[in-house]
Amino acid sequence: MDQQTHALRGEGIALSFGGIKVLKGLDVEFRAGEITGLIGPNGAGKTSLFNCLTGAYSPQEGTISYAGEPLNGLPPAARAAKGIVRSFQHVALCPDLTVRENVMMGIARNGTAGWFSAFLPLTKGIREREEMARAADAALADLGLPDVGDKFPGELPPGMQRLVEIARAVVGKPSVLMLDEPAAGLNNSETRDLTAVLRKLASTDLVMVVVEHDMDLVMSICDRIYVLNFGEFVAVGSPGEVRTNDDVVRIYLGSDDDE
Ligand SMILES: Nc1ncnc2c1ncn2[C@@H]1O[C@H](COP(=O)(O)OP(=O)(O)OP(=O)(O)O)[C@@H](O)[C@H]1O
């Protein structure tokens, strides 16, 4: 896998709301085989950039591509069908479906007969449902959750719900996995479990992007980190380079949030 070729790239991304520029012409490259962090103080533009990459926002300027294929104009569902998937800051599991069924929803984008037909009492549907259930159980087991398939999300603690959400994102074998504040709402031990899971997920053919406020998590899992401030990158580099960058130190010491 050529990590440069199989990269998610943004060139000259500019986004404004009501004439206020929140992203000021950003060039960014998220490479396969790396975990790339996106950090910055509150209001820096992290979520806006994330949303441009997933297709939730359309930047007024710039191009977004994966493996050289332009993605501009494609809505989130079309990007997901191309293997570019995301998790949400607030756990977004269906409360009335079992954990296994929630994870099975992540397979639907793969172009099988589909999640709905898998629930119809037809031979094809039954076979497909069994295959999807096996894949869902395997994804859950891979993330250290072997016995929760029959439970409902509400029966699990927040840390496990987060892992179920990640299982749903990875069960369809994405090429780009975008995680929006995966540690939000987790306690220290849940964050440690998540850190181990994210490290394990990293593989040579997967682009992983993490927007996160938890600096310990970012510094321990990321290969490269982009630091945003007021819609511009002020630094990019390894955790060690970013940690000792004078501008980054100034931004974080000068900001009044708890990063
Ligand atoms: N839908 C919107 N309409 C108007 N302004 C917006 C919208 N979304 C974001 N903004 C503005 O864009 C700027 C960047 O916000 P964004 O949420 O991208 O920052 P962030 O770095 O993700 O912050 P946080 O860490 O607090 O989530 C902020 O000034 C915000 O008020």
The ligand as an SDF file (V2000), in Angstrom:
LIG
                    3D

 31 33  0  0  0  0  0  0  0  0999 V2000
  -22.9500   25.9700   11.3320 N   0  0  0  0  0  0  0  0  0  0  0  0
  -22.2570   27.0490   11.7170 C   0  0  0  0  0  0  0  0  0  0  0  0
  -22.7590   28.2980   11.5390 N   0  0  0  0  0  0  0  0  0  0  0  0
  -22.0500   29.3920   11.8940 C   0  0  0  0  0  0  0  0  0  0  0  0
  -20.8210   29.3440   12.4440 N   0  0  0  0  0  0  0  0  0  0  0  0
  -20.2760   28.1340   12.6640 C   0  0  0  0  0  0  0  0  0  0  0  0
  -20.9620   26.9270   12.3120 C   0  0  0  0  0  0  0  0  0  0  0  0
  -20.1590   25.8660   12.6250 N   0  0  0  0  0  0  0  0  0  0  0  0
  -19.0470   26.3980   13.1690 C   0  0  0  0  0  0  0  0  0  0  0  0
  -19.1160   27.7520   13.1860 N   0  0  0  0  0  0  0  0  0  0  0  0
  -18.0650   28.6590   13.6670 C   0  0  0  0  0  0  0  0  0  0  0  0
  -16.8540   28.2660   13.0620 O   0  0  0  0  0  0  0  0  0  0  0  0
  -15.7780   28.4100   13.9780 C   0  0  0  0  0  0  0  0  0  0  0  0
  -15.0800   27.0740   14.0930 C   0  0  0  0  0  0  0  0  0  0  0  0
  -15.9460   26.1740   14.7910 O   0  0  0  0  0  0  0  0  0  0  0  0
  -15.6480   24.6170   14.9210 P   0  0  0  0  0  0  0  0  0  0  0  0
  -16.8190   23.9980   15.6220 O   0  0  0  0  0  0  0  0  0  0  0  0
  -15.2460   24.0730   13.6140 O   0  0  0  0  0  0  0  0  0  0  0  0
  -14.3810   24.6400   15.9070 O   0  0  0  0  0  0  0  0  0  0  0  0
  -13.7610   23.4590   16.7690 P   0  0  0  0  0  0  0  0  0  0  0  0
  -12.2940   23.6170   16.6650 O   0  0  0  0  0  0  0  0  0  0  0  0
  -14.3330   22.1650   16.3510 O   0  0  0  0  0  0  0  0  0  0  0  0
  -14.2310   23.8200   18.2280 O   0  0  0  0  0  0  0  0  0  0  0  0
  -14.6220   22.8580   19.4720 P   0  0  0  0  0  0  0  0  0  0  0  0
  -13.3350   22.2730   19.9360 O   0  0  0  0  0  0  0  0  0  0  0  0
  -15.1900   23.8150   20.4620 O   0  0  0  0  0  0  0  0  0  0  0  0
  -15.6070   21.8450   18.9850 O   0  0  0  0  0  0  0  0  0  0  0  0
  -16.3670   28.8990   15.2920 C   0  0  0  0  0  0  0  0  0  0  0  0
  -16.1920   30.2950   15.3470 O   0  0  0  0  0  0  0  0  0  0  0  0
  -17.8340   28.5380   15.1720 C   0  0  0  0  0  0  0  0  0  0  0  0
  -18.6180   29.4490   15.8900 O   0  0  0  0  0  0  0  0  0  0  0  0
  1  2  1  0
  2  3  1  0
  2  7  2  0
  3  4  2  0
  4  5  1  0
  5  6  2  0
  6  7  1  0
  6 10  1  0
  7  8  1  0
  8  9  2  0
  9 10  1  0
 10 11  1  0
 11 12  1  0
 11 30  1  0
 12 13  1  0
 13 14  1  0
 13 28  1  0
 14 15  1  0
 15 16  1  0
 16 17  2  0
 16 18  1  0
 16 19  1  0
 19 20  1  0
 20 21  2  0
 20 22  1  0
 20 23  1  0
 23 24  1  0
 24 25  2  0
 24 26  1  0
 24 27  1  0
 28 29  1  0
 28 30  1  0
 30 31  1  0
M  END
$$$$
